[in-house]
C-alpha cells in the first residue's frame, strides 16, 4: 500500500540509526511541541505512565519500538541471558498502564517472535524484533485509513459530531480512530461541526483534540464535559464518535473517564454513539466490561494539576479512575478496520475474526 505523504507517521518513529525511539511529548501540547528521544526501560515506562505517549494504538507501537531499542543494547549477551532480560523487561513495561489492551497485545506479539526464534543468534532475534515492530506500525497506518473510511460512511455533509478525549493522529500513526473520519472527510472537501469535550481531569480534549482539528482546518468548538447535555439538547449533535482502549467480547468498552456519561446522554437524546478502534483493541478473552481492569491515577490530577494553587482542601480523598466502561446497549456500532460491527455484538465480534 503506497501511502500519501500526509499519512506518514511523525509522532512515533525510530532515530536514523534505529537505536532510539522518538515521540512527540503529548504532555507538553499544545503550548510546546517537544520531541523525546528514549532508549532506557525506565524512561520508556515513564513515558507511558505519565501520558507522554498515550492513545491505545500509539502505546502499542511505542512499546514495540521501545523493546526493539532496548534489546539492541544486549546484543553481545549470551542467548540465555538475553532471553531472560528481554522477558523481564517486557513484563516490566507491560505494567505501565493496565487498561489499554494494545500495550499487552504488542508485548505478546513481540514475545512470540522471540520464542519462535529462540535458537537463533541474538543478533538475528533482535533483527526480527525490529522487523515486527515496523510491521506493527505499518499495519496501524493502514488500519487507521480503513477505520476512517468506514467511519466516514456514517457521516454526511454538515453533521455535528461530539467527541470525548483524544483519538486522532497523536493517539495512533496517522488519521487516528474517532477523529479519522472527520480528517478524511475534510480532505475530500466535506465540512463538519465538531464539539470536543475538554475531558477532565487531564484535558486531552482541550489540549490535543482541538489542537489536531484546528491544525486540519476543521470547525471545532471546545466545551466543558458538563456542557455536553446542553449541546445535545440544542440539536447540534448528530453523532457521537469516541475511541476505545479495550472492547470486551460482549461489546462493552473502556474509554477515557466520562465516555459512559456521554453515551447515556446521547441515548436520551436519540443520538447514535459509535466507538472506533483497531481490531487489536477487541479482547475476546474479556467477557464483559466488568472484567476490564480500570487504572486508578494520582489524586493530585484532580486536586492540584493545572492550578497555580490547590483547588480542593488539603488531604481530601479523591477517586480518580482513568477510564470508565460504556455498556454495549448504549452503542449503535463499533467501527474497525475490518468494517462496522452492529448488535448483537457478542455474536458479530466473534464473526469479525472469522473473516
C-alpha positions as CSV (number, residue, x, y, z in Angstrom):
1,X,0.0,0.0,0.0
2,X,1.5,3.3,-1.1
3,X,0.7,5.9,1.5
4,X,0.2,9.6,0.7
5,X,2.7,11.9,2.4
6,X,0.2,13.2,5.0
7,X,-0.3,9.7,6.3
8,X,3.3,9.1,7.1
9,X,3.9,8.7,10.9
10,X,5.6,11.6,12.6
11,X,4.6,11.2,16.3
12,X,6.4,7.9,16.9
13,X,9.4,6.8,15.0
14,X,12.9,5.4,15.3
15,X,16.1,7.5,15.1
16,X,18.1,7.3,11.9
17,X,20.4,4.7,13.4
18,X,17.3,2.8,14.8
19,X,18.8,2.8,18.3
20,X,16.4,5.2,19.9
21,X,12.6,5.8,19.8
22,X,11.4,9.4,19.2
23,X,8.0,10.6,20.3
24,X,6.1,13.9,20.5
25,X,5.7,14.7,24.2
26,X,1.9,14.8,24.4
27,X,2.1,16.1,28.0
28,X,3.6,19.4,26.6
29,X,1.0,20.1,24.0
30,X,-0.5,22.4,22.8
31,X,1.8,25.1,24.2
32,X,5.1,23.4,23.2
33,X,5.9,20.8,20.6
34,X,8.7,18.8,22.1
35,X,10.3,15.6,21.0
36,X,11.7,13.0,23.4
37,X,14.5,10.6,22.4
38,X,14.3,7.5,24.6
39,X,16.3,4.2,24.9
40,X,16.1,3.1,28.6
41,X,13.5,0.9,30.2
42,X,12.7,3.3,33.0
43,X,12.2,6.3,30.7
44,X,10.0,4.3,28.3
45,X,7.9,3.1,31.2
46,X,7.6,6.6,32.5
47,X,6.6,7.9,29.0
48,X,3.6,5.5,29.0
49,X,2.7,6.0,32.7
50,X,2.8,9.9,32.6
51,X,1.0,10.1,29.2
52,X,3.9,11.5,27.2
53,X,2.7,8.8,24.8
54,X,-1.0,7.9,25.0
55,X,-3.8,6.5,22.9
56,X,-4.2,2.7,22.8
57,X,-2.7,2.2,19.3
58,X,0.2,4.6,19.9
59,X,1.0,2.9,23.2
60,X,1.3,-0.5,21.4
61,X,3.5,0.9,18.7
62,X,5.7,2.7,21.2
63,X,6.1,-0.4,23.3
64,X,7.2,-2.4,20.3
65,X,9.8,0.2,19.2
66,X,10.9,0.5,22.9
67,X,11.6,-3.2,23.2
68,X,13.5,-3.2,19.9
69,X,15.6,-0.3,21.0
70,X,16.3,-1.8,24.4
71,X,17.1,-5.2,23.1
72,X,19.8,-3.8,20.8
73,X,21.8,-2.9,24.0
74,X,22.0,-6.6,24.9
75,X,23.3,-7.8,21.5
76,X,26.6,-9.1,23.0
77,X,25.0,-11.1,25.8
78,X,24.8,-14.9,25.7
79,X,21.5,-16.1,24.3
80,X,20.0,-17.4,27.6
81,X,20.9,-14.2,29.4
82,X,19.4,-12.1,26.6
83,X,16.2,-14.1,26.6
84,X,15.8,-13.7,30.4
85,X,16.5,-9.9,30.3
86,X,14.1,-9.5,27.4
87,X,11.3,-11.3,29.2
88,X,11.7,-9.4,32.4
89,X,11.8,-6.0,30.7
90,X,8.7,-6.9,28.6
91,X,6.8,-7.8,31.8
92,X,8.0,-4.6,33.4
93,X,6.9,-2.4,30.5
94,X,3.6,-4.2,30.3
95,X,2.7,-2.9,33.8
96,X,2.9,0.7,32.9
97,X,-0.9,1.0,32.1
98,X,-3.2,-1.9,32.7
99,X,-6.4,-0.9,30.8
100,X,-5.2,-0.3,27.2
101,X,-5.1,-3.8,25.7
102,X,-2.8,-2.7,22.8
103,X,0.1,-2.5,25.3
104,X,-0.1,-6.1,26.3
105,X,-1.0,-7.1,22.7
106,X,2.2,-5.6,21.2
107,X,4.3,-7.0,24.0
108,X,2.9,-10.5,23.5
109,X,3.3,-10.2,19.7
110,X,7.0,-9.5,20.0
111,X,7.4,-12.2,22.7
112,X,6.1,-14.7,20.2
113,X,8.7,-13.7,17.7
114,X,11.4,-14.1,20.4
115,X,10.0,-17.5,21.4
116,X,9.7,-18.8,17.9
117,X,13.3,-17.9,17.1
118,X,14.9,-18.6,20.5
119,X,17.6,-20.9,19.0
120,X,18.9,-18.3,16.6
121,X,21.8,-15.9,17.4
122,X,20.9,-12.9,19.5
123,X,21.7,-10.5,16.7
124,X,19.2,-12.3,14.4
125,X,16.5,-12.3,17.1
126,X,16.9,-8.6,17.6
127,X,16.6,-8.0,13.8
128,X,13.4,-10.0,13.8
129,X,12.0,-7.9,16.7
130,X,12.7,-4.7,14.7
131,X,11.0,-6.1,11.6
132,X,7.9,-7.0,13.7
133,X,7.9,-3.6,15.4
134,X,8.0,-1.9,11.9
135,X,5.2,-4.2,10.8
136,X,3.0,-3.2,13.8
137,X,3.3,0.5,12.9
138,X,2.7,-0.1,9.2
139,X,-0.4,-2.1,10.0
140,X,-1.6,0.7,12.2
141,X,-1.2,3.2,9.5
142,X,-3.2,1.1,7.1
143,X,-5.8,0.3,9.8
144,X,-6.3,4.0,10.5
145,X,-7.1,4.7,6.9
146,X,-9.6,1.9,6.8
147,X,-11.3,2.9,10.1
148,X,-11.5,6.5,8.8
149,X,-13.1,5.3,5.6
150,X,-15.7,3.1,7.3
151,X,-16.5,5.8,9.8
152,X,-16.9,8.4,7.1
153,X,-19.6,6.3,5.6
154,X,-21.7,7.1,8.7
155,X,-21.4,10.9,8.2
156,X,-22.9,13.4,5.9
157,X,-22.1,16.9,4.9
158,X,-22.6,19.4,7.7
159,X,-23.0,16.8,10.5
160,X,-22.5,17.8,14.1
161,X,-20.2,15.4,15.9
162,X,-19.3,15.3,19.6
163,X,-16.1,13.5,20.7
164,X,-14.6,12.8,24.1
165,X,-10.9,12.6,24.9
166,X,-8.4,12.3,22.0
167,X,-8.4,9.7,19.3
168,X,-6.6,11.4,16.5
169,X,-3.2,11.1,14.8
170,X,-1.4,11.7,18.1
171,X,-3.0,8.5,19.5
172,X,-2.1,6.4,16.5
173,X,0.1,6.7,13.5
174,X,-1.9,8.8,11.1
175,X,-5.6,9.7,10.9
176,X,-6.5,8.3,14.3
177,X,-9.6,6.4,15.1
178,X,-12.5,8.6,16.3
179,X,-11.1,11.7,14.6
180,X,-10.1,9.8,11.4
181,X,-13.5,10.1,9.6
182,X,-13.5,13.9,10.2
183,X,-10.0,14.3,8.9
184,X,-10.5,12.1,5.9
185,X,-13.8,13.9,5.1
186,X,-12.1,17.2,5.3
187,X,-9.5,16.1,2.8
188,X,-12.4,15.2,0.5
189,X,-14.0,18.6,0.8
190,X,-16.6,17.8,3.4
191,X,-17.5,20.2,6.3
192,X,-18.4,19.2,9.8
193,X,-19.1,20.9,13.1
194,X,-17.2,19.2,15.9
195,X,-17.7,19.6,19.7
196,X,-14.8,18.5,21.8
197,X,-15.3,17.7,25.4
198,X,-12.4,19.1,27.4
199,X,-12.0,15.7,29.1
200,X,-11.3,16.2,32.8
201,X,-9.0,15.8,34.6
202,X,-6.1,15.6,32.1
203,X,-7.8,17.7,29.4
204,X,-6.9,15.6,26.4
205,X,-9.8,17.0,24.5
206,X,-8.8,20.6,25.2
207,X,-5.1,20.1,24.7
208,X,-4.9,17.6,22.0
209,X,-8.2,17.1,20.1
210,X,-8.8,20.8,19.5
211,X,-5.1,21.2,18.5
212,X,-5.3,18.4,15.9
213,X,-8.7,19.6,14.5
214,X,-7.7,23.2,14.3
215,X,-4.5,22.2,12.6
216,X,-6.5,20.4,10.0
217,X,-8.9,23.3,9.4
218,X,-11.9,21.6,10.9
219,X,-14.6,23.7,12.6
220,X,-14.2,22.7,16.3
221,X,-15.7,24.1,19.5
222,X,-14.3,23.3,22.9
223,X,-16.9,22.6,25.7
224,X,-16.6,21.6,29.3
225,X,-17.6,18.0,29.9
226,X,-20.7,19.0,31.7
227,X,-21.9,21.0,28.7
228,X,-22.5,18.0,26.5
229,X,-26.1,17.7,27.6
230,X,-26.9,21.3,26.6
231,X,-25.2,20.9,23.2
232,X,-27.2,17.7,22.5
233,X,-30.5,19.2,23.7
234,X,-29.9,22.2,21.3
235,X,-29.9,19.7,18.4
236,X,-26.3,20.4,17.4
237,X,-25.0,16.9,17.6
238,X,-25.9,14.2,15.0
239,X,-23.3,11.6,16.0
240,X,-21.0,10.8,18.9
241,X,-17.6,9.3,17.9
242,X,-15.2,8.1,20.6
243,X,-12.2,5.9,20.8
244,X,-11.6,2.9,22.9
245,X,-8.9,1.3,25.0
246,X,-10.4,-2.1,25.3
247,X,-13.5,-3.8,23.9
248,X,-14.9,-6.8,25.7
249,X,-16.4,-9.8,24.0
250,X,-20.0,-8.5,24.5
251,X,-19.3,-5.0,23.1
252,X,-18.8,-3.2,26.4
253,X,-15.8,-0.9,26.0
254,X,-13.4,1.1,28.2
255,X,-12.5,4.6,27.2
256,X,-11.5,7.8,28.9
257,X,-13.4,8.6,32.1
258,X,-16.6,10.4,31.1
259,X,-17.4,8.4,28.0
260,X,-20.1,6.4,29.7
261,X,-21.9,9.6,30.8
262,X,-21.7,11.0,27.2
263,X,-23.2,7.7,25.9
264,X,-26.1,7.8,28.4
265,X,-26.9,11.4,27.5
266,X,-26.7,10.7,23.7
267,X,-29.1,7.8,24.1
268,X,-31.6,10.0,26.0
269,X,-31.5,12.5,23.1
270,X,-31.6,9.6,20.5
271,X,-28.1,10.4,19.1
272,X,-26.2,7.3,17.8
273,X,-22.9,6.5,19.6
274,X,-20.0,4.8,17.8
275,X,-16.7,3.7,19.2
276,X,-13.8,3.5,16.7
277,X,-10.7,1.4,17.1
278,X,-8.5,-1.3,15.5
279,X,-9.5,-4.9,15.9
280,X,-6.4,-5.4,18.2
281,X,-8.4,-3.4,20.8
282,X,-11.1,-6.1,20.9
283,X,-10.3,-8.6,23.7
284,X,-12.5,-11.7,23.2
285,X,-10.8,-13.1,26.3
286,X,-12.6,-10.4,28.4
287,X,-16.2,-11.5,28.6
288,X,-17.8,-8.2,29.7
289,X,-16.8,-4.7,30.8
290,X,-16.9,-5.8,34.4
291,X,-13.8,-7.8,33.7
292,X,-11.7,-4.9,32.4
293,X,-9.1,-3.6,34.9
294,X,-9.5,0.1,35.5
295,X,-6.4,2.2,36.2
296,X,-6.6,4.5,39.2
297,X,-4.4,7.5,39.0
298,X,-2.8,10.1,41.3
299,X,-5.4,12.1,43.2
300,X,-3.4,15.3,42.6
301,X,-4.5,15.2,39.0
302,X,-7.8,16.4,40.4
303,X,-6.6,18.5,43.4
304,X,-3.7,20.5,42.1
305,X,-2.9,19.8,38.4
306,X,-3.4,22.8,36.1
307,X,-3.8,25.2,39.1
308,X,-1.4,27.8,40.5
309,X,-2.6,26.7,43.9
310,X,-4.7,23.7,45.1
311,X,-8.4,23.9,44.3
312,X,-9.5,21.4,47.0
313,X,-9.0,21.1,50.8
314,X,-5.6,19.6,51.7
315,X,-5.9,15.8,52.1
316,X,-9.4,15.5,50.8
317,X,-9.8,11.9,49.4
318,X,-10.2,11.7,45.6
319,X,-11.4,8.9,43.4
320,X,-9.6,9.2,40.1
321,X,-10.2,6.3,37.6
322,X,-8.6,6.9,34.3
323,X,-11.4,5.1,32.4
324,X,-15.0,4.0,32.6
325,X,-16.9,1.3,30.8
326,X,-19.7,2.1,28.4
327,X,-22.4,-0.6,28.3
328,X,-22.9,-2.2,24.8
329,X,-26.6,-1.4,25.0
330,X,-25.7,2.3,24.5
331,X,-23.7,1.6,21.3
332,X,-25.0,1.9,17.8
333,X,-21.9,0.3,16.3
334,X,-18.2,-0.5,16.6
335,X,-16.1,0.8,13.7
336,X,-12.9,-1.2,13.0
337,X,-10.6,-1.6,10.0
338,X,-12.5,-4.8,9.1
339,X,-15.8,-2.9,8.9
340,X,-18.6,-1.7,11.2
341,X,-19.9,-4.2,13.7
342,X,-23.6,-3.8,14.7
343,X,-25.6,-5.6,17.5
344,X,-25.7,-8.3,18.6
345,X,-22.1,-7.6,19.5
346,X,-21.2,-10.8,21.2
347,X,-22.1,-12.8,18.1
348,X,-20.8,-10.3,15.5
349,X,-17.5,-9.5,17.2
350,X,-16.6,-13.2,17.0
351,X,-17.7,-13.3,13.4
352,X,-15.4,-10.4,12.7
353,X,-12.3,-12.6,13.4
354,X,-13.6,-15.4,11.2
355,X,-13.5,-13.3,8.0
